[in-house]
Amino acid sequence: MKINWQEFIGRVLNITLFENYGVVYNQKDDVSPAFYEIVFKTGKLTQAFDDGLLLESKRDEQIYKIFVPYASIKCVEIF
């Protein structure tokens, strides 16, 4: 089943991802990175493409664009 994401443009999505990992370097010691699992992406849906969704999120007074491929999406909550 395909969802028409166009009808949810402008709504806030909370996306649960399949396993995906990120890296954070300690500011004091750049030689020992910490790996962590990324499980959620949250933001306002701004565009839907054939291969994924584009979210807009604000953090630390900056606006971020986040592209989430459909293959990475496990579950979506729509607010």
C-alpha distances in whole Angstrom, upper triangle without the diagonal:
4,7,10,12,15,16,16,19,22,21,22,19,20,18,19,19,19,23,24,28,30,34,37,40,43,45,49,48,45,46,44,40,38,35,32,28,26,24,23,22,23,24,23,20,22,19,16,16,14,15,15,16,20,22,25,28,31,34,37,38,35,32,30,27,24,21,19,17,13,14,17,14,14,14,15,17,17,21
4,7,9,12,13,14,16,19,18,19,17,18,17,18,18,19,22,23,27,29,33,35,39,42,44,47,46,44,44,43,39,37,34,31,28,25,23,22,21,21,21,20,17,18,16,12,12,11,12,12,13,17,19,22,25,29,31,35,35,33,29,27,24,21,19,16,14,11,13,16,13,14,14,14,16,16,19
4,6,9,9,10,12,16,15,16,14,16,15,17,17,19,22,23,27,28,32,34,38,41,42,46,45,43,44,42,38,36,33,30,27,24,22,20,19,18,18,17,14,16,14,10,12,11,13,12,12,15,16,20,22,26,28,32,32,30,27,24,21,19,17,15,14,11,14,16,13,14,13,11,13,13,16
4,5,6,8,10,14,13,15,14,17,16,19,20,21,25,25,29,30,33,35,39,42,43,46,46,44,45,43,40,38,35,32,29,26,24,21,20,19,18,16,13,14,11,9,11,11,13,12,11,14,16,19,22,25,28,32,31,29,25,24,21,19,17,16,15,13,16,18,15,17,15,13,15,13,16
4,5,5,7,10,10,12,11,14,13,16,17,20,23,23,26,27,30,32,36,38,39,43,43,41,42,40,37,35,32,29,26,23,21,19,16,15,14,12,9,10,8,6,9,10,12,10,8,11,12,15,18,21,24,28,27,25,22,20,17,16,14,13,13,11,15,16,14,16,14,11,13,11,13
4,5,5,9,10,13,13,16,16,20,21,23,26,26,29,29,33,34,38,40,41,45,45,42,44,43,39,37,35,32,29,26,24,21,19,17,15,12,9,9,7,7,9,11,14,12,10,11,13,15,18,22,25,28,27,25,21,20,17,17,15,15,16,15,18,19,17,19,17,15,15,13,15
4,6,9,9,12,13,16,17,20,22,24,28,27,30,31,34,36,39,41,42,46,46,44,46,44,41,39,36,33,30,27,25,22,19,18,16,13,10,11,10,10,13,15,17,15,13,14,14,16,19,22,26,29,28,26,23,22,19,19,18,18,18,17,20,21,18,20,17,14,14,11,13
4,6,6,8,9,12,13,17,19,22,25,25,27,28,31,32,36,38,39,43,43,41,43,41,37,35,33,30,27,24,22,18,16,14,12,9,7,9,9,9,13,15,16,14,11,12,11,13,16,19,22,26,25,23,20,19,17,16,16,15,17,15,19,19,16,18,15,12,11,8,9
4,6,9,10,13,15,18,20,23,26,25,27,27,30,31,35,37,37,41,42,40,42,40,37,35,33,30,27,24,22,19,16,14,11,8,5,6,7,8,12,15,16,13,10,10,10,11,14,17,20,24,22,21,17,16,14,14,14,15,16,16,20,19,17,19,17,14,13,10,11
4,7,9,13,15,19,20,24,26,25,28,27,30,31,34,36,36,40,41,39,41,40,36,34,32,30,27,24,22,19,15,13,9,6,5,6,9,11,15,18,19,16,12,11,9,9,12,14,18,21,19,18,15,15,14,14,15,16,18,18,22,21,19,21,18,15,14,10,10
4,6,10,12,16,18,22,25,24,26,26,29,30,33,35,36,39,40,38,40,39,35,33,31,28,25,22,20,16,14,11,8,5,6,8,11,12,16,19,19,16,12,12,10,10,12,14,18,21,20,19,16,16,15,15,15,15,18,17,21,20,17,18,16,12,10,7,6
4,7,10,13,16,19,22,21,23,23,26,26,30,31,32,36,37,35,37,35,32,29,27,24,22,18,17,13,10,7,5,4,6,9,12,13,17,20,19,16,12,11,8,9,9,12,15,18,18,17,14,14,13,13,14,14,17,17,20,18,15,16,14,10,8,6,5
4,6,10,12,16,18,18,20,21,24,25,28,30,31,35,35,34,35,33,30,27,25,22,19,16,14,10,8,6,6,6,7,10,12,12,15,18,17,13,10,10,8,10,10,13,16,19,20,19,16,14,13,12,12,11,14,14,16,14,12,13,10,7,6,5,6
4,7,10,13,16,16,18,18,22,22,26,28,29,33,33,32,33,31,27,25,22,19,16,13,10,7,6,4,7,9,10,13,15,15,18,20,18,14,12,12,10,12,11,14,15,19,20,19,17,15,14,12,13,11,14,14,16,13,10,11,8,6,5,7,8
4,6,10,12,13,15,16,20,21,25,27,29,32,32,30,32,29,26,23,20,17,14,11,8,5,5,6,9,11,11,14,15,14,16,17,15,12,10,12,10,13,13,16,17,21,22,20,18,16,14,11,11,9,11,10,12,9,7,7,6,5,6,9,11
4,7,9,10,13,15,19,20,24,26,28,31,31,29,30,28,24,21,18,15,12,9,6,5,7,9,12,15,14,18,18,17,18,19,17,14,13,15,13,16,15,18,19,22,24,23,21,18,17,14,14,10,12,11,12,9,6,5,5,6,8,12,14
4,6,7,10,13,16,19,22,25,27,30,29,28,28,26,22,20,16,13,10,7,5,6,8,11,14,16,16,19,18,17,18,18,15,13,13,14,14,17,16,19,20,23,25,23,21,18,17,13,12,9,10,10,9,5,5,5,7,9,12,15,17
4,6,10,13,17,19,23,26,28,31,30,28,28,25,22,20,16,13,10,9,7,9,11,14,17,20,19,22,21,19,19,19,16,14,15,17,17,20,20,23,23,26,28,26,24,21,20,16,15,11,11,10,8,5,6,6,9,12,15,18,21
4,7,10,14,17,20,23,26,28,27,25,25,22,19,16,12,10,7,7,7,10,12,16,19,22,22,24,23,22,22,22,18,17,18,19,19,21,21,23,23,26,28,26,25,22,20,17,16,13,13,13,11,8,10,9,12,15,18,21,23
4,7,11,14,17,20,23,25,24,22,22,20,16,14,10,9,6,5,7,10,11,15,18,21,20,22,22,21,21,21,17,16,16,17,17,19,19,21,21,23,26,24,22,19,18,14,14,11,12,13,11,8,10,11,14,16,19,21,24
4,7,10,14,16,19,22,20,18,18,16,12,10,7,6,5,6,9,11,13,16,19,22,23,24,24,24,23,24,20,18,19,19,19,20,19,21,20,22,25,23,22,19,18,15,15,14,15,17,15,12,14,15,17,19,21,24,26
4,7,10,13,16,19,17,15,16,14,10,8,6,6,6,7,10,12,13,16,19,22,22,24,24,24,24,25,21,19,20,19,18,19,18,19,18,19,22,20,20,17,17,14,15,14,16,18,17,14,16,18,20,21,23,25,26
4,7,10,13,15,14,11,12,10,6,6,5,6,9,10,14,15,16,19,21,25,25,27,27,27,27,28,25,23,23,22,21,22,20,21,18,19,23,21,21,18,19,17,18,18,19,22,21,18,20,21,23,24,26,28,29
4,7,9,12,11,9,11,9,6,5,6,8,11,12,15,17,17,20,22,25,26,27,28,29,29,31,27,25,25,23,22,22,20,20,17,17,21,19,20,18,20,18,20,20,22,25,24,21,23,24,25,26,27,29,30
4,6,9,7,5,8,7,5,6,9,11,14,15,19,20,21,23,25,28,30,30,31,32,32,34,30,28,28,26,25,25,23,22,19,19,22,21,22,20,22,21,23,23,25,28,27,24,26,27,29,30,31,33,33
4,5,5,6,8,7,7,8,11,13,16,18,21,22,23,25,27,30,32,33,34,35,35,37,34,32,31,29,28,27,24,23,20,19,23,22,24,22,25,24,26,26,29,31,30,27,29,30,31,32,32,34,35
4,6,6,10,10,10,11,14,16,19,20,23,24,24,26,27,31,32,33,35,36,36,38,35,33,32,30,28,27,24,23,20,18,21,21,23,22,25,24,27,28,30,33,33,29,31,32,33,33,34,36,36
4,6,9,10,11,13,16,18,22,23,26,27,28,29,31,34,36,37,38,40,40,42,39,36,36,34,32,31,28,27,23,21,25,25,27,26,28,28,30,31,34,36,36,32,34,35,36,37,37,39,39
4,6,6,8,11,14,17,21,22,26,27,28,30,32,35,37,37,39,39,40,41,38,36,35,34,32,32,29,28,25,24,27,26,28,27,29,28,30,31,33,36,34,31,33,34,36,37,38,39,40
4,6,7,10,13,16,19,21,24,26,26,28,30,33,34,35,36,37,37,38,35,33,33,31,30,29,27,27,24,23,26,25,26,25,26,26,27,28,30,33,32,29,31,33,34,35,36,38,39
4,6,10,13,16,20,21,25,27,28,30,32,35,36,37,38,38,38,39,35,34,34,33,32,32,30,30,27,26,29,28,29,27,29,28,29,29,31,34,32,29,32,33,35,36,38,40,41
4,7,10,13,17,19,22,24,26,28,31,34,35,36,37,37,37,38,34,33,33,32,31,31,29,29,26,25,29,28,29,27,28,27,28,28,29,32,30,27,30,30,32,34,35,37,38
4,6,10,13,15,19,21,22,25,27,30,31,33,33,33,33,34,31,29,29,28,27,27,25,25,23,23,26,25,26,23,25,23,24,24,26,28,27,24,26,27,29,30,32,34,35
4,7,10,13,16,18,20,22,25,29,30,31,32,32,32,33,30,28,28,27,26,26,24,24,21,22,25,24,25,23,24,22,23,23,24,27,25,22,24,24,26,27,29,31,32
4,7,10,13,16,17,20,23,27,28,29,30,30,30,30,27,25,25,25,24,24,23,23,21,22,26,24,24,22,22,20,21,20,21,23,22,18,20,21,23,24,26,29,30
4,6,9,12,14,17,20,24,25,27,28,27,28,29,25,23,23,23,21,22,20,21,19,21,24,23,23,20,21,18,19,18,20,21,20,16,18,18,20,21,23,25,27
4,6,9,12,15,18,22,23,25,25,25,25,26,23,20,20,21,19,21,19,21,19,22,25,23,23,20,20,17,17,15,17,18,17,13,14,14,16,18,20,22,24
4,6,8,12,15,18,19,21,22,21,22,23,20,17,17,17,16,17,16,18,16,19,22,20,19,16,16,13,14,12,14,16,15,11,12,12,14,15,17,19,21
4,7,10,14,17,18,21,21,20,21,22,19,17,16,17,15,17,16,18,17,20,23,22,20,18,17,14,14,12,14,14,14,10,10,9,10,12,13,16,18
4,7,10,13,14,17,18,18,20,21,19,15,14,14,12,14,12,15,15,18,20,19,17,15,15,12,13,11,13,14,14,11,9,10,10,10,11,13,15
4,7,10,11,14,15,15,17,19,17,13,11,11,9,10,9,12,12,16,18,16,14,12,11,8,10,8,12,13,14,11,10,11,11,10,11,12,13
4,7,9,12,14,15,17,20,18,14,11,11,7,8,7,10,11,15,16,15,13,11,11,9,11,10,14,15,17,14,12,13,12,10,9,10,10
4,6,9,11,13,16,19,18,14,10,9,5,5,5,8,10,14,14,13,10,9,9,8,10,11,14,15,18,16,14,16,14,11,11,10,10
4,6,9,11,15,18,18,14,10,8,5,5,7,10,13,16,16,14,11,11,10,10,12,12,15,16,19,18,16,18,16,12,12,10,9
4,6,8,11,14,14,11,7,6,5,6,9,13,16,19,19,17,13,12,10,10,10,11,13,14,17,16,14,16,15,11,12,10,10
4,7,10,14,14,11,8,6,6,6,10,13,17,20,18,16,12,11,9,10,10,12,14,15,19,18,17,19,18,15,15,13,14
4,7,10,11,9,6,5,7,9,13,16,19,23,22,19,15,14,10,11,9,11,12,13,17,17,16,19,18,15,16,14,16
4,7,8,6,5,6,9,12,15,19,22,25,25,22,18,16,13,12,10,10,10,10,14,15,13,17,16,14,16,14,16
4,5,5,6,8,11,14,18,21,24,27,27,24,20,18,14,13,10,10,9,9,13,14,14,17,17,16,18,17,20
4,6,8,11,15,18,21,25,27,30,30,27,24,21,17,15,12,11,9,9,11,14,14,17,18,17,20,19,22
4,7,10,14,17,20,23,25,29,29,26,22,19,16,13,10,9,6,6,8,10,11,15,16,16,19,19,22
4,7,10,14,16,20,22,25,26,23,19,16,13,10,7,5,4,5,8,9,9,13,13,13,16,16,19
4,6,10,13,17,19,23,22,20,16,14,10,8,6,5,6,7,11,11,10,13,13,11,13,13,16
4,7,10,14,16,20,19,16,13,10,7,6,5,6,9,11,14,13,12,16,16,13,15,14,16
4,7,10,13,16,16,14,10,8,6,5,6,8,11,13,16,14,13,16,15,12,13,12,13
4,7,10,13,13,10,7,6,5,6,9,11,15,16,19,17,16,19,18,15,15,14,14
4,7,10,10,8,6,5,6,8,11,13,16,18,21,18,17,20,18,16,15,15,14
4,7,6,5,4,6,9,11,14,16,20,22,24,21,21,23,22,19,18,18,16
4,5,5,7,7,11,12,16,18,21,24,25,22,22,24,23,21,20,20,19
4,5,8,10,14,15,19,21,25,27,29,26,25,27,26,24,24,24,22
4,7,10,13,16,19,22,25,28,30,27,27,29,28,25,24,24,22
4,6,10,13,16,19,23,25,27,25,25,27,26,24,24,23,22
4,7,10,13,16,20,22,24,22,22,25,24,21,21,20,19
4,6,10,13,16,19,21,19,19,22,21,19,20,19,19
4,7,10,13,16,18,16,17,20,20,17,18,18,18
4,6,10,13,15,13,13,16,16,15,16,16,18
4,6,10,12,10,11,15,15,14,16,17,19
4,6,8,7,7,11,12,11,14,15,17
4,5,6,7,11,12,13,16,17,20
4,5,5,9,10,11,14,15,19
4,6,8,11,13,16,18,22
4,7,9,11,15,17,20
4,6,7,11,13,17
4,7,11,14,17
4,7,10,13
4,6,10
4,7
4
